Amino acid sequence: MTIIADSGSTKTTWMEVETGKTVLTEGLNPHFSSEEQFMATCVAVRQNFQLSAFNCQLFFYGAGCGLPAQREKVAAWLDKAFGTSNVHVETDMLAACRATAGGQPALVGILGTGSNACLYDGHGITHKATSTGYILGDFGSANHVGRVLLNSYLTHNMPSSLMHMFHDTYHISDAQLMDAVYHQPNPNRFLASLAPFAIQHIDDDYCRRIVEQTLEDWFFDALLPLLRHDGSLSLNIVGGYAKAIEPTLRAVMTGHNIQVGTIVADPIEGLRSYHGDF
């Protein structure tokens, strides 16, 4: 039996490869999630799969698993939770590559709660963008859009009509907004939760410019350095946010002469195909 898990900062999708059964849980990122959260979530997964013993191999692809120390920590937690040492922990970036490109070379990006990008040669990642996290980076992502929207709202630079709609949408005071960013857990998730406002009002010039500018920032920060290594590859993208802004995303990338291939909200089906074949 093979279980695959794709975990972002907001949600984790677990799938039994043989049956296609899926379970959704909260996101598990070792930078934000404690061992207790990992254990509790894994217990819920075992119950949903109705497994008293977990005699299988587990492939866990996660945000925040870029460093060896983080992968080792997550592997130890999963081993403890599921009772199997046949655990493979990889990055969500490799999941995006395997899900959208399989065994073919590609330029691959993630645009979800956070963002990232890499060059993939069909076997592994050869070059990757420097990831500096949701405070310094994550350009083009949902939490980047949320940061820009929130700053614009709090500084009253947002057009008054949009400010009223923003307030009516979220019903949160300025003090509560600041507290959610600086004092509450998972501020990246909170900021990303504001991005649907821009998506909902994408036909408004102000919101469209925010989305477009954050994508421009992603291009120059993450994609352009990779294109200097190989500018011939098409771009595949994974992420619910990417799928939600697909027409705008394709237009901005076309403006930089980038051919956009596959855009998928969730890589789990692509990962199922990959692990079913290999």
Phi, psi and omega in degrees: 000138180237128176247133174242145179225131174246115187240117170262191179283342183257316182217159174236131175253123178252138180220137169273115188301317186295323185255339184082003179294136181238153175226133178254134176224180176294161177293144180238101181240119185299344176283338184238333185264139178274169175300323180297320178294318177302311184297314181298319180294318180294324175299317179297322179295315179300321179293319180293326176277357179055051181243121175274333175226144188248076182267083184199182171254143185236124174252113181248117177252119188224146167295144180081009182252028183285328182269145180305320181298322179290320179295319179296320179296314180295318179299320179295319179295316181293320176302314180295319184288321187256350177071030177226139177267358180273064184244132179238119181250124179228174181279158174294338178293317177294325176300317179298320179296308183295326183286324186258335184244342181060247180252020182251147177295148180193158164268125188233137179232158172239128173226092178227229172303317174243190181216159177192174178197157179199169168256135184234130183263010182098348178235319181203176180277124182263325177217143178223152177291152177284120181263120181246012173081179191286342179276312184264340186222231185057037181298142178083351185277176177296321181286335174294314177298319178299320178300314182294316179299313184295317178298318179297320180292313184291331180267003179062030174270349177285140176307143187302323180296319178289325178299317178296318180292322178298314179297317181292334180284318189253338176049046179235135179289164178301320180296320179292324177296315179295322179295321180297328181279319191255346186230345183262158179295155174053055179298333178296321177294318180299312180299319179296331180292347178273342183300325179304336177297316179293322179295316180298327184248033184296338178283347175282134184303321184294312179293321180296320179295323178297312180298314181297317182293322178294326176291323174299318178299319178297318180301309185287328182280317189250316188277316184302316177299327178287323181294337177292337176278321180201108182263011186264351189271146174282161185255121171254142186226140177242140173146139178298323179293317178302316181295324183291333181248025189309311181300317179293319180299313180296321181295317180294317180293323177299324177298340176254017178061034176259126176278120181264126178265252185275136169235116180235143180288321186225128183278002193297321180292321176296322177293324177298316178297317181298312183282341175283337184264333187253000000 
